[in-house]
Amino acid sequence: MGELIGSLFLLGGAIFLFSAGLGVLRMPDTYNRIQTGTKATTLGTILILVGLAFLHPAWTFKLIILIFFVMLTNPVSSHALARAAHAIGTAETESTVIDVLDNPGEEATKEPQPGGKAT
């Protein structure tokens, strides 16, 4: 029974990792690609590590440490990549309505202008 559950977790993780790859290919701009890749790969990696824990119970403690490491580093690296892309002036897609980092002193709740940017 443990092998079946572990295999299902591995399959689920592989599906999420595959969807992350598709998301990186299909998203319109850098920021969406970063977000898609980070969220799906984080969940896919965690599912694979949980599946391995079911398949190899002796590795469970080490795999829990790896899960903690993935949950800690993936969002931080995603944030750093997005901030660096914004700092060098990487453009958003036209459908982006609000750029909070463009005017950090202004509120993000203002109404968007017809051109697609908030003022």
C-alpha positions in Angstrom: 0.0 0.0 0.0 2.9 2.4 0.8 4.3 1.8 -2.7 1.0 2.7 -4.3 0.6 5.9 -2.3 4.3 6.9 -2.9 3.9 6.3 -6.6 0.7 8.5 -6.7 2.6 11.3 -5.0 5.5 10.9 -7.5 3.0 11.0 -10.4 1.3 14.1 -8.9 4.7 15.8 -8.5 5.7 15.0 -12.0 2.5 16.4 -13.3 3.0 19.7 -11.4 6.6 19.9 -12.6 5.5 19.3 -16.2 2.8 22.0 -15.8 5.5 24.4 -14.5 7.5 23.8 -17.7 4.4 24.5 -19.8 3.6 27.6 -17.8 7.1 29.0 -18.3 6.7 28.5 -22.1 3.2 29.9 -22.3 3.1 32.9 -20.0 3.3 36.3 -21.6 6.1 38.1 -19.6 9.0 37.5 -17.3 7.0 38.1 -14.1 4.3 35.6 -14.9 6.9 33.1 -15.9 8.7 33.5 -12.6 5.5 33.1 -10.6 4.3 30.0 -12.6 7.6 28.3 -12.4 8.1 28.9 -8.7 4.6 27.9 -7.4 4.3 24.8 -9.6 7.9 23.6 -9.0 7.6 24.1 -5.3 4.5 22.0 -5.1 5.8 19.4 -7.5 9.1 19.0 -5.7 7.3 18.7 -2.3 5.0 16.0 -3.7 8.0 14.1 -5.1 9.8 14.3 -1.8 6.6 13.0 0.0 6.4 10.2 -2.5 10.0 9.3 -1.8 9.2 9.3 1.9 6.5 6.7 1.4 8.8 4.6 -0.8 11.8 4.8 1.5 10.7 5.3 5.1 14.2 5.4 6.4 14.8 8.7 4.5 11.8 10.5 5.9 13.7 12.8 8.3 16.1 13.9 5.5 13.3 14.4 3.1 11.4 16.6 5.7 14.5 18.7 5.9 14.6 19.0 2.1 10.9 20.0 2.1 11.6 22.7 4.6 14.6 23.9 2.5 12.5 24.0 -0.7 9.6 25.9 1.0 12.1 28.4 2.4 14.3 29.0 -0.7 11.9 28.9 -3.7 9.8 31.9 -2.7 12.8 33.9 -1.7 14.6 33.2 -5.0 11.4 34.0 -6.9 11.1 37.3 -5.1 14.8 38.2 -5.8 14.4 37.3 -9.5 11.3 39.5 -9.8 12.9 42.4 -8.0 16.0 42.2 -10.2 13.9 42.0 -13.4 12.0 45.1 -12.3 15.2 46.9 -11.3 16.7 46.5 -14.8 13.5 47.6 -16.4 12.0 44.4 -17.8 8.6 45.4 -19.2 5.3 43.8 -18.1 2.7 42.6 -20.5 0.1 45.1 -21.7 -2.6 43.4 -19.6 -0.7 44.3 -16.4 -2.9 46.9 -14.7 -1.0 47.9 -11.5 2.8 48.2 -11.0 3.1 48.8 -7.2 6.9 49.1 -7.4 6.8 51.8 -10.1 5.5 54.4 -7.6 6.2 52.9 -4.1 4.7 55.9 -2.3 1.3 55.6 -3.9 -1.5 53.2 -2.9 -2.1 50.1 -5.0 -5.9 50.6 -4.8 -6.1 53.4 -7.3 -8.2 53.0 -10.4 -6.3 51.9 -13.5 -6.0 54.3 -16.5 -7.3 53.3 -19.9 -3.7 52.8 -21.1 -3.2 49.9 -18.7 -1.1 51.7 -16.0 -2.2 53.0 -12.6 -1.4 56.5 -11.7 
